[in-house]
Amino acid sequence: MSRSAELVPLGDGVFYVPGNPNSGVIVSDGSALLVDAGGDRDRGKALARAVRESGHELVGILLTHSHADHIGGCAAIVKETGAPVYVSAVESAFVEHTTLETCMLLSGAAPWTEMQGKFLMAQPAPVAGRFVDGPMSVGGVEFAVYSLPGHSPGSVGIAAGAVLFAGDAVFAPEVLGKFIVPYNTNMTALMASHARLKELAFDIVVPGHGVPGGTDLADKNLGIAEATIESVLAALVEGPAGSQEIVDRLCRAAGGNARIPNPGVYYLYHAGVLACLSHLFGKGAVRTMIDGGRLLWERVG
């Protein structure tokens, strides 16, 4: 994570801070809200310093969702500034008890050491408040919340003026292209969120990763989501397979582009495959079968 952070103006009192992931800053009358806190202590401290050096007091941290790369700086910022943390109600426990995120990836099992890195398990932070859809104000700074579930169960977008900080509801297309299977939890909800983003028609949409764009990001992400679902269905042309085998088939189909460097990345891909299978099951395109000690998925028709 970068130790420096630059506030790039996007509109009156609205800035974004390029990074991986991106963050945002909303200011009013000497007060500031930070949107997403970066992935670790150093990034969090750099973001807090950037806000302070802009001449504003940090009065709140708004989290688009609870994944470690977006909340990892929270604990350090809270310790330094006392700023309260806000997140959706469904993900508040994941911020305060960060082992839950990794347990969810592992079907509820306790994470072993390889699964406890900062990219998967952030330092916990106290949550002061939960979002509700619509206009809100924290510390005198106004913003609006839009529920955008799918990447995670309680993902939200944070809006100020003509700018929407969308978190990982959308990625820049060049970022999504790096993944064999992008990590999401609910493809049906994700595609509905893409449709909602298009209807909202914000002038500027800041994705969690990659450069800001416009409403076209919703269309591009929807297209990639649909293509990912089709690739999972196509992996079953060879015959019924377990979810682990499907991951392997997708890697082989990707050829030289396929690389799973560690167990954490494997389980992110695996969860993404299951999200696609769940969507396909709901559409009646696949079904499950038990073969000895294995659960297999097969195409219908």
FENSULGI-V911228 format. One record per residue. N is the residue number from 1. D_LAST is the distance of its C-alpha to the last C-alpha in whole Angstrom. Layout:
BEGIN
n=N d_last=D_LAST
n=N d_last=D_LAST
END
This chain:
BEGIN
n=1 d_last=48
n=2 d_last=51
n=3 d_last=54
n=4 d_last=55
n=5 d_last=53
n=6 d_last=54
n=7 d_last=53
n=8 d_last=52
n=9 d_last=53
n=10 d_last=50
n=11 d_last=52
n=12 d_last=55
n=13 d_last=55
n=14 d_last=51
n=15 d_last=51
n=16 d_last=48
n=17 d_last=49
n=18 d_last=47
n=19 d_last=45
n=20 d_last=42
n=21 d_last=42
n=22 d_last=43
n=23 d_last=46
n=24 d_last=47
n=25 d_last=51
n=26 d_last=52
n=27 d_last=56
n=28 d_last=58
n=29 d_last=62
n=30 d_last=62
n=31 d_last=59
n=32 d_last=56
n=33 d_last=52
n=34 d_last=50
n=35 d_last=46
n=36 d_last=45
n=37 d_last=47
n=38 d_last=46
n=39 d_last=45
n=40 d_last=48
n=41 d_last=51
n=42 d_last=53
n=43 d_last=50
n=44 d_last=51
n=45 d_last=55
n=46 d_last=55
n=47 d_last=53
n=48 d_last=56
n=49 d_last=58
n=50 d_last=57
n=51 d_last=57
n=52 d_last=60
n=53 d_last=62
n=54 d_last=61
n=55 d_last=63
n=56 d_last=61
n=57 d_last=60
n=58 d_last=57
n=59 d_last=56
n=60 d_last=53
n=61 d_last=49
n=62 d_last=46
n=63 d_last=43
n=64 d_last=40
n=65 d_last=38
n=66 d_last=39
n=67 d_last=38
n=68 d_last=40
n=69 d_last=41
n=70 d_last=42
n=71 d_last=44
n=72 d_last=45
n=73 d_last=49
n=74 d_last=49
n=75 d_last=51
n=76 d_last=54
n=77 d_last=54
n=78 d_last=54
n=79 d_last=57
n=80 d_last=59
n=81 d_last=59
n=82 d_last=58
n=83 d_last=55
n=84 d_last=53
n=85 d_last=49
n=86 d_last=47
n=87 d_last=43
n=88 d_last=40
n=89 d_last=41
n=90 d_last=37
n=91 d_last=38
n=92 d_last=42
n=93 d_last=42
n=94 d_last=40
n=95 d_last=43
n=96 d_last=45
n=97 d_last=44
n=98 d_last=42
n=99 d_last=41
n=100 d_last=38
n=101 d_last=36
n=102 d_last=36
n=103 d_last=35
n=104 d_last=32
n=105 d_last=31
n=106 d_last=31
n=107 d_last=30
n=108 d_last=33
n=109 d_last=35
n=110 d_last=39
n=111 d_last=39
n=112 d_last=40
n=113 d_last=43
n=114 d_last=40
n=115 d_last=39
n=116 d_last=42
n=117 d_last=43
n=118 d_last=43
n=119 d_last=40
n=120 d_last=38
n=121 d_last=41
n=122 d_last=44
n=123 d_last=47
n=124 d_last=47
n=125 d_last=49
n=126 d_last=50
n=127 d_last=48
n=128 d_last=51
n=129 d_last=48
n=130 d_last=45
n=131 d_last=43
n=132 d_last=43
n=133 d_last=41
n=134 d_last=44
n=135 d_last=47
n=136 d_last=49
n=137 d_last=52
n=138 d_last=53
n=139 d_last=57
n=140 d_last=57
n=141 d_last=55
n=142 d_last=52
n=143 d_last=48
n=144 d_last=45
n=145 d_last=42
n=146 d_last=39
n=147 d_last=36
n=148 d_last=33
n=149 d_last=31
n=150 d_last=28
n=151 d_last=29
n=152 d_last=31
n=153 d_last=31
n=154 d_last=34
n=155 d_last=35
n=156 d_last=37
n=157 d_last=39
n=158 d_last=43
n=159 d_last=44
n=160 d_last=48
n=161 d_last=49
n=162 d_last=46
n=163 d_last=45
n=164 d_last=42
n=165 d_last=42
n=166 d_last=38
n=167 d_last=38
n=168 d_last=34
n=169 d_last=32
n=170 d_last=33
n=171 d_last=34
n=172 d_last=35
n=173 d_last=33
n=174 d_last=35
n=175 d_last=34
n=176 d_last=31
n=177 d_last=30
n=178 d_last=32
n=179 d_last=29
n=180 d_last=26
n=181 d_last=24
n=182 d_last=27
n=183 d_last=28
n=184 d_last=26
n=185 d_last=26
n=186 d_last=24
n=187 d_last=22
n=188 d_last=21
n=189 d_last=25
n=190 d_last=26
n=191 d_last=25
n=192 d_last=26
n=193 d_last=29
n=194 d_last=29
n=195 d_last=29
n=196 d_last=32
n=197 d_last=34
n=198 d_last=33
n=199 d_last=35
n=200 d_last=38
n=201 d_last=39
n=202 d_last=41
n=203 d_last=43
n=204 d_last=43
n=205 d_last=40
n=206 d_last=41
n=207 d_last=38
n=208 d_last=38
n=209 d_last=38
n=210 d_last=39
n=211 d_last=41
n=212 d_last=42
n=213 d_last=40
n=214 d_last=39
n=215 d_last=36
n=216 d_last=35
n=217 d_last=34
n=218 d_last=31
n=219 d_last=29
n=220 d_last=29
n=221 d_last=28
n=222 d_last=25
n=223 d_last=24
n=224 d_last=25
n=225 d_last=23
n=226 d_last=20
n=227 d_last=20
n=228 d_last=20
n=229 d_last=17
n=230 d_last=15
n=231 d_last=17
n=232 d_last=16
n=233 d_last=12
n=234 d_last=13
n=235 d_last=15
n=236 d_last=12
n=237 d_last=11
n=238 d_last=14
n=239 d_last=12
n=240 d_last=13
n=241 d_last=16
n=242 d_last=18
n=243 d_last=20
n=244 d_last=23
n=245 d_last=21
n=246 d_last=19
n=247 d_last=22
n=248 d_last=23
n=249 d_last=21
n=250 d_last=21
n=251 d_last=25
n=252 d_last=25
n=253 d_last=23
n=254 d_last=26
n=255 d_last=28
n=256 d_last=32
n=257 d_last=31
n=258 d_last=29
n=259 d_last=32
n=260 d_last=32
n=261 d_last=36
n=262 d_last=36
n=263 d_last=34
n=264 d_last=34
n=265 d_last=32
n=266 d_last=30
n=267 d_last=29
n=268 d_last=29
n=269 d_last=26
n=270 d_last=25
n=271 d_last=25
n=272 d_last=24
n=273 d_last=20
n=274 d_last=20
n=275 d_last=21
n=276 d_last=18
n=277 d_last=16
n=278 d_last=17
n=279 d_last=17
n=280 d_last=13
n=281 d_last=13
n=282 d_last=15
n=283 d_last=13
n=284 d_last=10
n=285 d_last=8
n=286 d_last=9
n=287 d_last=10
n=288 d_last=13
n=289 d_last=15
n=290 d_last=18
n=291 d_last=19
n=292 d_last=23
n=293 d_last=25
n=294 d_last=22
n=295 d_last=19
n=296 d_last=16
n=297 d_last=13
n=298 d_last=9
n=299 d_last=6
n=300 d_last=4
n=301 d_last=0
END
